[in-house]
Amino acid sequence: MSLSDKALRWLFLGASIWLCFFLHLGKAPLFDTEEGSYAVASLALLQSGDPLWAFSDGLLLIADAPLIHWFQGLSLRAFGMTEAALRLPSALAASLWLLAIYQFAAARVGWLTACYAVALMSCSLAVVIIGRSASADSLFNLLLTLCMFDLYRWCEGERKRHLFKAFIWTGLGVLSKGLLALVIPALVVSVYLLSANRWRDLLNTLLYWPGWLALLAITLPWYAFQYSLHGLDFIRAFFLDGFVFQFTRSYDQNSSPLYYLYTLPLVILPFSWVAMVALWRAGQTWNTPFNRFMLCWFSVVLVSFSAGGKMQPNYLLYGCTALFLLMAKFREDYSNRALTMLPLLLFALVCAALPLIFHTYDPGERSFDTAIVELGRIVLFDDNYWAPAGLFLLLSVWLAFNKKFKPIEALTLGAYVQTAFIATTLATVVGEVQQGSVEKAAKKALEADVQLVQWRVNKPSLGFYRQADVPSRRPLAGEWVFVPIHKTAGLPPLLEKHSYGGYMLAEALE
């Protein structure tokens, strides 16, 4: 590899990291409830000065794994009380996740395939979202990926130190997301080795006692301390409610065991068709160790979560690293240009049509919906939205019909355009419509230095922007309340202080 080639590849990796995970990182307000919950817990940890405690609106979070709160607390202390500081650990974790994929793929399937794997991973819709989100998902995906890569190296006959490292990554993963970090690798390696009739290797893997000692050394101090404080309440909250029960609950009438199959095309947008082809081709070449391992990884995650009652699209990402590698490996097989480009074109069309959708939607007499629609019209009809949305659509169409590019090349370039639009425009607009009222209300309460409560709404990010607990209860005289404008029944007489986007900030008069 020449110096210029190496420099170009690092330039590509750096540009992908900046565009997908850091561009306008702090521009959109925090999104509830996921980001808001992590934000107030990390803020409370920082304010308490005790790394072993995390609170949310005054309630002790004994079921939360602590690692992301520690990182977010350090970031807030170093860079201040901003959205960018809170999201920085996730962006850094996503960047390391990207680099891990490149390094692993380059050593096994070549540098060009590795570059495509990076592009497919970093521009997938769900990865862009979690890579820029103040949650534990990026960190957990990084640790899970490092664990799975070392397990693959071990299974393919490399040194035992890779198995030891896999246990270390698992231990850190348990501190990041709980028992999923242990269960997913154990299931994947079991399915992979048993499918190859390597049961003796499986026993050597699962019974590797130095690895278990390392894992316990990493995890046991924190869990033992929590048990000493909370006893059976901790066992119930962390192990039962936080893991067992959420995957053994039965489906309700709004659930479906096919939920994750339905959501997969959206999670990896705009690579929806590419993923289907890659899975089919990998299935045809099942006996190849690389393909077998990646298929086992993705399939275990898909089947495991589909069998449970928990429905969250981001769970699919726990197996999508394997899918990104397969998609890159079979990049020459995406010959159908129309189907390859269709998901990108549809997403671009929907984004460009949003102003028209909001303009034609009639909320009727519902005051809350009317306020949201009016705010959406203001934001979407601004030049700062419709001009970038129109450009996104035009570039997508141009790439789709430009025969100078292979279908996968056109799609990859279009994916970077999509990511730039999401980072600079769409996230800001959605954030303003959904969360602008929360941010503005909490900051007004902070300026006024008054007690703020919330009524008939769950917006944890109020606590971050107010920099204090915002309990959910009926306000006392003199307190300010954040409430949807159509849910004020049961409240005392109010003096309105601020109204925006369907919500009201008001002082309780008695």
C-alpha positions as CSV (number, residue, x, y, z in Angstrom):
1,M,0.0,0.0,0.0
2,S,1.5,3.3,-1.1
3,L,1.5,6.3,1.3
4,S,-1.0,8.2,-0.9
5,D,-3.4,5.2,-0.9
6,K,-3.1,4.9,2.9
7,A,-3.7,8.7,3.3
8,L,-6.8,8.5,1.0
9,R,-8.3,5.7,3.1
10,W,-7.7,7.5,6.3
11,L,-9.2,10.6,4.7
12,F,-12.3,8.6,3.7
13,L,-12.6,7.1,7.2
14,G,-12.2,10.6,8.8
15,A,-14.8,12.2,6.5
16,S,-17.3,9.4,7.2
17,I,-16.9,9.8,10.9
18,W,-17.2,13.6,10.8
19,L,-20.2,13.6,8.5
20,C,-22.2,10.7,10.1
21,F,-21.5,11.2,13.8
22,F,-20.2,14.8,14.5
23,L,-21.7,17.2,12.0
24,H,-24.2,19.4,13.8
25,L,-24.0,17.0,16.8
26,G,-25.5,19.4,19.3
27,K,-27.9,21.3,17.0
28,A,-31.1,19.4,17.7
29,P,-32.6,19.4,21.2
30,L,-32.6,16.1,23.2
31,F,-35.3,13.7,22.2
32,D,-37.6,12.1,24.8
33,T,-37.9,9.7,26.3
34,E,-34.6,7.8,25.5
35,E,-32.1,10.7,25.4
36,G,-34.0,12.6,28.1
37,S,-33.8,9.6,30.5
38,Y,-30.1,9.1,30.0
39,A,-29.5,12.9,30.3
40,V,-31.1,13.4,33.6
41,A,-29.5,10.2,35.1
42,S,-26.0,11.3,34.0
43,L,-26.7,14.9,35.2
44,A,-27.8,13.5,38.6
45,L,-24.7,11.4,38.8
46,L,-22.5,14.4,38.0
47,Q,-24.2,16.6,40.5
48,S,-24.0,13.9,43.3
49,G,-20.3,13.3,42.7
50,D,-20.9,9.6,43.4
51,P,-20.2,7.4,40.3
52,L,-22.2,4.5,42.0
53,W,-25.5,6.3,41.9
54,A,-27.8,7.4,39.1
55,F,-31.1,9.1,39.5
56,S,-34.0,10.2,37.2
57,D,-36.4,12.8,38.5
58,G,-35.4,11.9,42.0
59,L,-35.9,8.1,41.5
60,L,-32.8,5.8,42.0
61,L,-32.1,3.9,38.8
62,I,-30.9,0.6,40.2
63,A,-31.6,-1.3,37.0
64,D,-29.3,0.8,34.8
65,A,-25.9,-0.4,33.7
66,P,-23.5,2.4,34.7
67,L,-20.9,2.7,31.9
68,I,-22.6,5.2,29.7
69,H,-23.6,7.4,32.6
70,W,-19.9,7.6,33.7
71,F,-18.8,8.6,30.2
72,Q,-21.6,11.1,29.8
73,G,-20.9,12.6,33.3
74,L,-17.3,13.0,32.4
75,S,-18.2,14.7,29.1
76,L,-20.6,17.1,30.8
77,R,-18.0,18.0,33.3
78,A,-15.3,18.6,30.6
79,F,-17.4,20.4,28.0
80,G,-20.4,21.9,29.8
81,M,-24.1,21.4,29.9
82,T,-24.8,21.0,26.2
83,E,-26.4,18.5,23.9
84,A,-23.2,18.0,22.1
85,A,-21.3,17.2,25.3
86,L,-24.0,14.7,26.3
87,R,-23.9,13.0,22.8
88,L,-20.1,13.0,22.5
89,P,-19.5,9.6,24.1
90,S,-22.0,8.0,21.6
91,A,-20.3,9.7,18.7
92,L,-16.9,8.5,19.8
93,A,-18.1,5.0,20.4
94,A,-19.7,4.9,16.9
95,S,-16.4,6.2,15.4
96,L,-14.5,3.4,17.1
97,W,-17.2,0.9,16.0
98,L,-16.6,2.1,12.4
99,L,-12.8,1.8,12.7
100,A,-13.2,-1.7,14.2
101,I,-15.3,-2.8,11.2
102,Y,-12.7,-1.4,8.8
103,Q,-9.7,-3.1,10.5
104,F,-11.5,-6.5,10.7
105,A,-12.8,-6.4,7.2
106,A,-9.6,-5.2,5.6
107,A,-7.7,-8.1,7.0
108,R,-10.2,-10.7,5.7
109,V,-12.0,-9.5,2.7
110,G,-9.8,-6.7,1.4
111,W,-9.6,-2.9,1.9
112,L,-12.2,-2.0,-0.8
113,T,-14.8,-4.2,0.8
114,A,-13.8,-2.8,4.1
115,C,-14.5,0.8,2.8
116,Y,-17.9,-0.3,1.5
117,A,-18.6,-1.9,4.9
118,V,-17.8,1.4,6.6
119,A,-20.1,3.3,4.2
120,L,-23.0,0.8,4.6
121,M,-22.6,0.9,8.4
122,S,-22.1,4.6,9.0
123,C,-24.9,5.8,6.6
124,S,-27.6,3.3,7.7
125,L,-30.5,5.3,9.2
126,A,-30.5,3.7,12.6
127,V,-26.7,3.9,13.0
128,V,-26.8,7.6,12.1
129,I,-29.5,8.1,14.8
130,I,-27.8,6.1,17.6
131,G,-24.4,7.5,16.7
132,R,-25.7,11.0,17.4
133,S,-27.9,10.0,20.3
134,A,-27.2,10.3,24.1
135,S,-27.9,6.7,24.8
136,A,-26.1,3.4,25.5
137,D,-26.6,1.9,22.1
138,S,-23.4,3.1,20.3
139,L,-21.2,2.0,23.2
140,F,-22.9,-1.4,23.5
141,N,-22.6,-2.0,19.7
142,L,-18.9,-1.1,19.8
143,L,-18.2,-3.5,22.7
144,L,-20.4,-6.3,21.2
145,T,-18.7,-5.9,17.8
146,L,-15.2,-6.1,19.4
147,C,-16.3,-9.2,21.3
148,M,-17.7,-10.9,18.2
149,F,-14.7,-10.1,16.1
150,D,-12.4,-11.7,18.7
151,L,-14.6,-14.7,18.9
152,Y,-14.4,-15.1,15.2
153,R,-10.6,-14.9,15.3
154,W,-10.6,-17.6,18.0
155,C,-13.0,-19.9,16.2
156,E,-10.9,-19.7,13.1
157,G,-7.8,-21.0,14.9
158,E,-6.0,-17.8,16.0
159,R,-4.4,-17.4,19.4
160,K,-6.2,-17.9,22.7
161,R,-5.6,-14.3,23.6
162,H,-8.5,-13.4,21.3
163,L,-10.8,-15.5,23.4
164,F,-9.6,-13.8,26.6
165,K,-10.2,-10.4,25.0
166,A,-13.7,-11.5,24.0
167,F,-14.4,-12.1,27.7
168,I,-13.1,-8.6,28.5
169,W,-15.3,-6.9,26.0
170,T,-18.2,-8.9,27.3
171,G,-17.5,-7.7,30.8
172,L,-17.5,-4.1,29.7
173,G,-20.6,-4.8,27.7
174,V,-22.4,-6.0,30.8
175,L,-21.5,-2.7,32.4
176,S,-22.9,-1.0,29.3
177,K,-26.2,-2.8,28.6
178,G,-26.5,-5.6,31.1
179,L,-26.8,-9.4,30.4
180,L,-27.4,-9.0,26.7
181,A,-23.7,-8.5,26.4
182,L,-23.2,-12.1,27.7
183,V,-26.2,-13.8,26.1
184,I,-25.8,-12.7,22.5
185,P,-22.2,-13.8,22.1
186,A,-22.8,-17.1,23.9
187,L,-25.8,-17.9,21.6
188,V,-23.9,-16.9,18.4
189,V,-20.8,-18.8,19.1
190,S,-22.9,-21.9,20.2
191,V,-25.0,-21.8,17.0
192,Y,-21.9,-21.3,14.8
193,L,-19.8,-24.1,16.3
194,L,-22.6,-26.5,16.6
195,S,-23.7,-25.9,13.0
196,A,-20.1,-26.9,12.0
197,N,-20.2,-29.9,14.4
198,R,-17.4,-28.5,16.5
199,W,-18.9,-29.2,19.9
200,R,-15.5,-29.8,21.5
201,D,-14.4,-26.3,20.5
202,L,-17.7,-25.0,21.9
203,L,-17.0,-26.5,25.3
204,N,-13.4,-25.1,25.3
205,T,-14.9,-21.7,24.6
206,L,-17.7,-21.6,27.1
207,L,-15.6,-23.2,29.9
208,Y,-12.5,-21.0,29.4
209,W,-12.0,-20.2,33.1
210,P,-9.4,-17.3,32.7
211,G,-11.9,-15.5,30.7
212,W,-14.7,-15.9,33.2
213,L,-12.3,-14.7,36.0
214,A,-11.6,-11.5,33.9
215,L,-15.3,-11.0,33.3
216,L,-16.2,-11.3,36.9
217,A,-13.3,-9.0,37.9
218,I,-14.8,-6.3,35.7
219,T,-18.5,-6.7,36.6
220,L,-18.7,-8.2,40.1
221,P,-17.6,-5.1,42.1
222,W,-20.3,-2.9,40.8
223,Y,-23.1,-5.5,41.0
224,A,-22.0,-6.7,44.4
225,F,-22.1,-3.1,45.7
226,Q,-25.6,-2.6,44.2
227,Y,-26.8,-5.8,45.8
228,S,-25.4,-4.8,49.2
229,L,-27.4,-1.5,48.9
230,H,-30.7,-2.8,47.5
231,G,-30.7,-6.6,48.0
232,L,-33.5,-8.4,46.2
233,D,-34.9,-5.2,44.8
234,F,-31.7,-5.0,42.7
235,I,-32.0,-8.6,41.6
236,R,-35.6,-8.1,40.6
237,A,-35.0,-4.8,38.8
238,F,-31.9,-5.7,36.9
239,F,-32.0,-9.4,36.3
240,L,-35.8,-10.1,36.2
241,D,-37.6,-6.9,35.1
242,G,-34.6,-5.7,33.1
243,F,-33.8,-8.9,31.2
244,V,-35.9,-12.0,31.8
245,F,-39.4,-10.6,31.9
246,Q,-39.0,-8.3,28.9
247,F,-38.1,-11.2,26.7
248,T,-40.6,-13.7,28.0
249,R,-43.7,-11.4,28.0
250,S,-46.4,-12.4,25.7
251,Y,-47.4,-10.5,22.6
252,D,-50.4,-8.1,22.9
253,Q,-52.8,-7.3,20.1
254,N,-50.5,-4.6,18.8
255,S,-47.4,-6.8,18.7
256,S,-46.2,-9.2,16.0
257,P,-43.5,-11.9,16.0
258,L,-42.6,-10.5,12.5
259,Y,-42.0,-7.0,13.9
260,Y,-38.3,-7.0,13.3
261,L,-38.6,-8.3,9.7
262,Y,-41.0,-5.4,9.1
263,T,-38.6,-2.8,10.6
264,L,-35.3,-4.1,9.1
265,P,-35.7,-2.2,5.8
266,L,-36.2,1.0,7.7
267,V,-33.4,0.4,10.2
268,I,-30.8,0.0,7.4
269,L,-32.3,2.6,5.0
270,P,-31.3,3.2,2.2
271,F,-29.8,-0.2,1.9
272,S,-33.0,-2.2,2.2
273,W,-32.9,-4.1,-1.1
274,V,-29.1,-4.6,-0.8
275,A,-29.6,-6.3,2.5
276,M,-32.1,-8.8,1.1
277,V,-29.8,-9.8,-1.8
278,A,-26.8,-10.1,0.6
279,L,-28.7,-12.4,3.0
280,W,-29.8,-14.6,0.0
281,R,-26.3,-14.8,-1.4
282,A,-24.8,-15.6,2.0
283,G,-27.3,-18.3,2.5
284,Q,-26.2,-19.9,-0.8
285,T,-22.6,-19.9,0.4
286,W,-23.3,-21.0,3.9
287,N,-20.3,-23.3,4.1
288,T,-17.8,-20.4,3.9
289,P,-16.7,-19.8,7.5
290,F,-17.0,-16.0,7.2
291,N,-20.5,-16.2,5.7
292,R,-21.6,-18.8,8.2
293,F,-20.4,-16.8,11.2
294,M,-22.0,-13.6,10.0
295,L,-25.3,-15.3,9.2
296,C,-25.4,-16.9,12.6
297,W,-24.7,-13.6,14.2
298,F,-27.5,-11.8,12.4
299,S,-29.9,-14.6,12.6
300,V,-29.5,-15.2,16.3
301,V,-30.3,-11.5,17.0
302,L,-33.3,-11.5,14.7
303,V,-34.8,-14.7,16.0
304,S,-34.1,-14.0,19.6
305,F,-35.7,-10.6,19.7
306,S,-38.6,-11.7,17.4
307,A,-39.4,-14.5,19.9
308,G,-39.7,-12.1,22.8
309,G,-42.3,-9.5,23.5
310,K,-39.9,-6.5,23.4
311,M,-40.2,-4.4,20.3
312,Q,-37.5,-1.8,19.8
313,P,-36.0,-1.3,16.3
314,N,-32.5,-0.4,17.6
315,Y,-32.2,-4.0,19.0
316,L,-31.7,-5.2,15.4
317,L,-28.4,-3.3,15.2
318,Y,-26.9,-5.8,17.6
319,G,-26.7,-8.1,14.6
320,C,-26.4,-5.6,11.8
321,T,-22.6,-5.4,11.9
322,A,-22.6,-8.9,10.4
323,L,-25.1,-7.7,7.9
324,F,-23.0,-4.7,6.9
325,L,-20.1,-7.0,6.2
326,L,-22.1,-9.4,4.1
327,M,-23.6,-6.5,2.2
328,A,-20.2,-5.1,1.4
329,K,-18.8,-8.6,0.4
330,F,-21.6,-9.2,-2.2
331,R,-21.5,-5.6,-3.6
332,E,-21.1,-6.9,-7.1
333,D,-24.4,-8.8,-7.0
334,Y,-26.7,-5.7,-6.9
335,S,-27.4,-5.5,-10.6
336,N,-31.0,-4.3,-10.4
337,R,-30.5,-0.6,-10.5
338,A,-34.2,0.3,-9.9
339,L,-34.7,-1.9,-6.8
340,T,-31.3,-0.9,-5.4
341,M,-32.0,2.9,-5.6
342,L,-35.7,2.7,-4.8
343,P,-35.5,3.0,-1.0
344,L,-33.3,6.1,-1.3
345,L,-35.6,7.7,-3.8
346,L,-38.7,7.0,-1.7
347,F,-37.1,8.5,1.5
348,A,-36.0,11.6,-0.4
349,L,-39.4,12.0,-1.9
350,V,-41.1,11.8,1.5
351,C,-38.7,14.3,3.0
352,A,-39.3,16.7,0.1
353,A,-43.0,16.2,0.4
354,L,-43.2,17.0,4.1
355,P,-44.1,20.7,3.7
356,L,-47.0,19.7,1.4
357,I,-48.1,17.0,3.8
358,F,-48.3,19.5,6.7
359,H,-49.9,22.1,4.5
360,T,-52.8,19.7,3.4
361,Y,-53.3,18.0,6.8
362,D,-56.4,19.1,8.6
363,P,-56.2,18.6,12.4
364,G,-59.9,19.4,12.9
365,E,-60.8,20.8,16.2
366,R,-58.1,19.2,18.2
367,S,-56.1,22.0,19.8
368,F,-53.0,20.1,20.4
369,D,-52.7,18.7,16.9
370,T,-53.5,22.2,15.5
371,A,-50.6,23.7,17.4
372,I,-48.2,20.9,16.2
373,V,-49.3,21.3,12.6
374,E,-48.9,25.1,12.8
375,L,-45.4,24.8,14.1
376,G,-44.6,22.2,11.5
377,R,-45.7,24.5,8.7
378,I,-43.6,27.3,10.0
379,V,-40.5,25.1,10.3
380,L,-41.0,23.2,7.0
381,F,-41.8,26.1,4.8
382,D,-38.6,27.9,5.8
383,D,-35.8,28.0,3.2
384,N,-33.6,26.2,5.6
385,Y,-35.7,23.1,5.1
386,W,-37.3,22.9,1.7
387,A,-34.2,24.0,-0.2
388,P,-31.9,21.2,1.3
389,A,-34.8,18.7,0.9
390,G,-35.3,19.6,-2.7
391,L,-31.5,19.3,-3.3
392,F,-31.5,15.9,-1.6
393,L,-34.3,14.7,-3.9
394,L,-32.6,16.1,-7.1
395,L,-29.2,14.5,-6.2
396,S,-30.9,11.2,-5.5
397,V,-32.7,11.2,-8.8
398,W,-29.5,12.2,-10.7
399,L,-27.6,9.4,-9.1
400,A,-30.3,6.9,-9.8
401,F,-30.3,7.6,-13.5
402,N,-26.5,8.3,-14.0
403,K,-25.2,5.2,-15.7
404,K,-21.6,6.3,-15.0
405,F,-22.0,4.8,-11.6
406,K,-22.6,1.2,-10.7
407,P,-25.8,0.7,-8.7
408,I,-23.9,0.1,-5.4
409,E,-21.7,3.2,-6.2
410,A,-24.7,5.4,-6.8
411,L,-26.5,4.1,-3.7
412,T,-23.4,4.7,-1.5
413,L,-23.0,8.2,-2.7
414,G,-26.7,8.8,-2.3
415,A,-26.5,7.4,1.3
416,Y,-23.9,10.0,2.2
417,V,-26.1,12.7,0.7
418,Q,-29.0,11.3,2.8
419,T,-26.9,11.4,6.0
420,A,-25.8,15.0,5.4
421,F,-29.4,16.0,5.0
422,I,-30.4,14.2,8.2
423,A,-27.6,15.7,10.2
424,T,-27.9,19.3,8.9
425,T,-31.7,19.6,8.3
426,L,-34.1,16.8,9.2
427,A,-32.9,16.2,12.8
428,T,-33.1,19.9,13.5
429,V,-36.6,20.2,12.1
430,V,-38.0,17.1,13.8
431,G,-36.3,18.2,17.0
432,E,-37.9,21.6,16.9
433,V,-41.4,20.2,16.3
434,Q,-41.2,17.4,18.8
435,Q,-38.9,18.9,21.5
436,G,-38.6,22.6,21.0
437,S,-41.4,23.3,23.5
438,V,-39.7,21.2,26.1
439,E,-36.3,22.9,25.8
440,K,-37.8,26.4,25.8
441,A,-40.1,25.8,28.7
442,A,-37.3,24.3,30.9
443,K,-34.9,27.1,30.1
444,K,-37.5,29.7,31.0
445,A,-38.1,27.9,34.4
446,L,-34.3,27.9,34.9
447,E,-34.0,31.6,34.3
448,A,-36.9,32.3,36.7
449,D,-35.4,29.9,39.3
450,V,-38.7,28.3,40.1
451,Q,-39.8,24.7,40.9
452,L,-41.0,23.1,37.7
453,V,-43.3,20.0,37.5
454,Q,-44.9,18.2,34.6
455,W,-48.5,17.1,34.3
456,R,-49.9,14.3,32.2
457,V,-46.8,14.1,30.1
458,N,-43.4,12.3,30.3
459,K,-40.5,14.5,29.2
460,P,-37.4,13.6,31.1
461,S,-35.3,16.1,29.2
462,L,-37.1,18.8,31.2
463,G,-34.8,17.9,34.1
464,F,-31.6,18.3,32.0
465,Y,-32.5,21.7,30.7
466,R,-33.9,22.8,34.1
467,Q,-30.8,21.2,35.7
468,A,-33.0,19.9,38.5
469,D,-35.6,17.2,39.2
470,V,-38.9,17.8,37.3
471,P,-41.4,15.5,39.0
472,S,-44.7,14.4,37.5
473,R,-47.4,15.6,39.8
474,R,-50.0,18.3,40.4
475,P,-48.3,21.7,41.0
476,L,-48.5,23.5,44.3
477,A,-49.1,27.3,44.6
478,G,-46.3,29.2,43.1
479,E,-44.8,26.3,41.2
480,W,-44.6,26.2,37.4
481,V,-46.1,23.4,35.4
482,F,-45.4,22.0,31.9
483,V,-48.6,20.6,30.5
484,P,-50.2,19.8,27.1
485,I,-52.7,22.5,26.2
486,H,-55.5,20.0,26.0
487,K,-54.8,18.3,29.3
488,T,-55.2,21.1,31.9
489,A,-58.3,19.5,33.5
490,G,-57.7,18.9,37.2
491,L,-55.2,21.6,37.6
492,P,-55.6,24.7,39.8
493,P,-56.0,28.2,38.3
494,L,-53.0,28.9,36.0
495,L,-51.2,32.0,34.9
496,E,-49.7,31.2,31.4
497,K,-46.1,32.1,31.1
498,H,-45.3,30.5,27.7
499,S,-47.0,28.5,25.0
500,Y,-45.3,26.7,22.1
501,G,-45.9,23.6,19.9
502,G,-49.0,22.3,21.8
503,Y,-47.6,22.7,25.3
504,M,-48.0,25.4,28.0
505,L,-45.8,26.6,30.7
506,A,-47.8,28.2,33.5
507,E,-47.7,29.2,37.2
508,A,-50.1,27.6,39.6
509,L,-52.0,30.4,41.5
510,E,-53.3,28.3,44.3
